[in-house]
């Protein structure tokens, strides 16, 4: 009796299991929790499913709310994903460019003008690489100073905009050096400018002055783009443009101001270079390797050494030596001063410099005496008049008088000094203090001052004090008097003494 009941129970269980299985086969399967693999996925239908490029995950806000995309729905990519520059700050910088990227601190400017400037540089890869290589001499020092002051390292690229990293650059507006200081701004920041030296071209002094100036105008405006516009156009002009916009109820940011075309393109040029340095691989451009190591040190040198001799002692070509020591207006050092020498040559240079001093041959200064002429001085020191002119930055119009100081050789060969003199920018080296300025009538046929400006913009984009070019350095009274008469200043009697006065200490 028990066996038939057991069979009936088993048949009942089997029947229930069969019915449940049939019901499950009729119901649709639930959606998978993970997307199918490419091999399992059905072919995409062009009419129903967009391309993969239009897909993106839910936004951060939706994720924070616990929301996820519904099964079967697609999120479209409406805006491009913002570029994020990722840097591994746990390791040392690979090179100077890597170090510069780590210190980027200015807000990016994204305008059509930036794209145009970027295209301009990228269409000239040879020029771009050459200028970056030239800047490699100076970048470590500039970046070091920027980091020490807590300033954005993009500013290390500013000399490329200003001068293409050429410390000998000299503009029509008389702006000079890596950072293109005009004379008045250079004087405001204590950059010496005389017939012996122009510190606007000095790599170390001009960098300190430029960063001081940039810090000042940044604190004035509180905005780096406005500070850069001020560096190019003048802080007063930018301040007036800002006030004009505020009075009209307009935004006072850089891109909204009315400004000259040069200033409008100034920040875009820097931004274009920043973009290229940030991601050179994106533009298929290879930055030249510049090690992240100190390139040069300063070494004290005595008065009397000429630049060509110093280059030889440093085992450097003259042009490369002048690229590190571009501030001298004369081919020899009149007073003891520092020279910039590559780190790996500094010790040998010091040793050879000591040997050179023992030789006793040098350049020195000679103060002209009453009755001297340039021709007579040239003859006495074994020079031609042309050579004396070149060495001292004079020309045929120059008029000098008693008391004027000349650079002359004392037992030293002059060939090297003459070669160095030819490499010094003529416009910068020319001693305009000895050249009579043209009269107002001669300068302008209508009687006005030619080129006079009243705080306006110079061709280099910087404001000037309104002085006529060349008027800042007045000629000595004797030279001006001689210029009026067309003769050299001389004793009233016109008679020379029977014998020349004996030279005083330090003179011929």
Secondary structure, DSSP 8 states (H G I E B T S, - for coil): -HHHHHHHHHHHHHHHHHHHHHHHHHS-----SS---TTTS----TTTS--GGGB----HHHHHTT----TT---B--S---------TTS--SSHHHHHHHT--S----SHHHHHHHHHHHTTHHHHHHHHHHHTTTHHHHHHHHHHHT--GGGGGHHHHHHTT-TT-B-TT--BTTTTB-HHHHHHTT--BSSSBBTTS-HHHHHHHHHHHHHHHHHHHS-HHHHHHHHHH-HHHHHHHHHHHHHTT---SGGGS---HHHHTHHHHHHHHHHHHHTGGGGT-------SS--EEEEEE-TT-BHHHHHHHTT--HHHHHHHSTTBSSSB-SS-EEEEEEGGGHHHHHHHHHHHHHH--EEEEEE--TT--HHHHHHHTT--HHHHHHHHT--TT----TT-EEEEEESS-SHHHHHHHHHS-HHHHS-GGGS----HHHH-TTSS-TT--SS-B-TTS-B--S--TT-SS---HHHHHHHHHTS----TT----SS-----TT--
